[in-house]
Amino acid sequence: MISVSDTGAGLPPGQTEKIFNAFFTTKLHGTGMGLSISRSIIESHEGSLWAVNNSPRGASFYFALPTKAEAQE
């Protein structure tokens, strides 16, 4: 598992899962494709990608991929 955290504005309240939808963006000039593509790639390798708000600021993104032994089971 890998995680990345920041201390920015955090995720939109009640929309944490929507950030992974294609074309959903919180940026003025964003395309809303990055997280959707990232999740697709990770899930195609039997992994998962998720995000959580941090208190009082920021967010954390996590992704996990199975080990070679887990993938063979």
C-alpha positions, 0 to 999 in steps of 0.5 A: 500500500502507498499513501500520499497526503497533503494539507490543502483544502481537502476533498469536497464534502460528501463527494469523496467518491465522485472525485474518481468519476470521469470529468469530475473536477474541483479545479477551474481548468481541470479535465477530471480524468487523472483519478479516473484513469489512475483508478482504472489502471490500479483496478485492472491489476486487482488493486484499489484506490481510495481517498479520505479527508484529513482533519482539520485540512488536506486529504490522503490518497491510498492505493494497494496492489496485491503481492505476487503471492496474493495474485496467484491465490 
